[in-house]
Amino acid sequence: MRNYAEQVRKYIPGRYEVLGTDGFGRSDSRAALRDFFEVDANYVTIAALKALVDEGEMEASVVSDAIKKYGVDIGKPNPMTV
């Protein structure tokens, strides 16, 4: 869960990305739940690539390519607000 991981943020030097789910009962399977909350392997990959882009380690086009490759809908509502 995101809130659990957020507890250690102040002890981590540098960039710290938290991934996780804060809700249950939204989906009929764990895979669907991970997809809904954007924490499956595809979203984790994209988040990691985005962090590397933000740090200047790679070009932003890599993130765009990954979004296309994994078929991620970047226009879908934020799961934390639905």
C-alpha positions as CSV (number, residue, x, y, z in Angstrom):
1,M,0.0,0.0,0.0
2,R,1.2,3.5,-0.8
3,N,0.7,4.9,2.6
4,Y,3.0,2.3,4.2
5,A,5.8,3.1,1.7
6,E,5.3,6.8,2.2
7,Q,6.3,6.4,5.9
8,V,10.0,6.0,5.0
9,R,10.2,8.8,2.4
10,K,12.0,11.2,4.8
11,Y,14.8,8.6,5.3
12,I,15.5,8.1,1.6
13,P,18.0,10.5,0.1
14,G,17.2,11.5,-3.5
15,R,14.3,10.6,-5.6
16,Y,11.7,8.1,-4.1
17,E,8.9,6.8,-6.2
18,V,6.0,5.0,-4.4
19,L,3.9,2.5,-6.2
20,G,1.0,0.5,-4.7
21,T,-2.7,0.2,-4.1
22,D,-4.8,1.9,-1.5
23,G,-8.0,0.1,-2.2
24,F,-9.6,-3.3,-2.5
25,G,-12.8,-4.6,-3.9
26,R,-12.4,-2.6,-7.2
27,S,-11.6,-5.6,-9.3
28,D,-12.3,-9.3,-9.6
29,S,-8.7,-10.4,-9.7
30,R,-5.3,-9.3,-8.5
31,A,-4.2,-8.7,-12.0
32,A,-7.2,-6.5,-12.7
33,L,-6.6,-4.6,-9.4
34,R,-3.0,-4.0,-10.3
35,D,-4.0,-2.7,-13.7
36,F,-6.7,-0.5,-12.3
37,F,-4.3,1.1,-9.8
38,E,-1.6,1.3,-12.4
39,V,0.9,-0.9,-10.5
40,D,1.3,-3.8,-12.8
41,A,4.6,-4.6,-14.6
42,N,3.8,-2.2,-17.5
43,Y,3.0,0.7,-15.2
44,V,6.1,0.0,-13.0
45,T,8.3,-0.1,-16.1
46,I,6.9,3.2,-17.4
47,A,7.2,4.9,-13.9
48,A,10.9,3.7,-13.7
49,L,11.6,5.0,-17.2
50,K,9.9,8.4,-16.4
51,A,12.0,8.7,-13.3
52,L,15.2,8.1,-15.4
53,V,14.0,10.8,-17.9
54,D,13.4,13.2,-15.0
55,E,16.9,12.6,-13.8
56,G,18.3,13.3,-17.3
57,E,19.5,9.7,-17.8
58,M,17.5,9.1,-21.0
59,E,15.3,10.7,-23.6
60,A,11.6,11.3,-23.1
61,S,10.9,9.4,-26.3
62,V,11.7,6.2,-24.4
63,V,8.7,6.7,-22.2
64,S,6.4,7.5,-25.1
65,D,7.6,4.3,-26.9
66,A,6.9,2.3,-23.7
67,I,3.4,3.8,-23.4
68,K,2.7,2.8,-27.0
69,K,4.3,-0.7,-26.6
70,Y,2.2,-1.5,-23.5
71,G,-1.0,0.1,-24.8
72,V,-1.4,2.3,-21.8
73,D,-4.3,4.8,-21.9
74,I,-2.7,8.0,-20.6
75,G,-6.1,9.7,-20.8
76,K,-7.8,7.4,-18.3
77,P,-8.8,9.0,-14.9
78,N,-6.4,8.8,-12.0
79,P,-7.4,5.7,-10.0
80,M,-6.9,7.6,-6.8
81,T,-9.7,9.9,-7.7
82,V,-12.2,7.5,-9.1
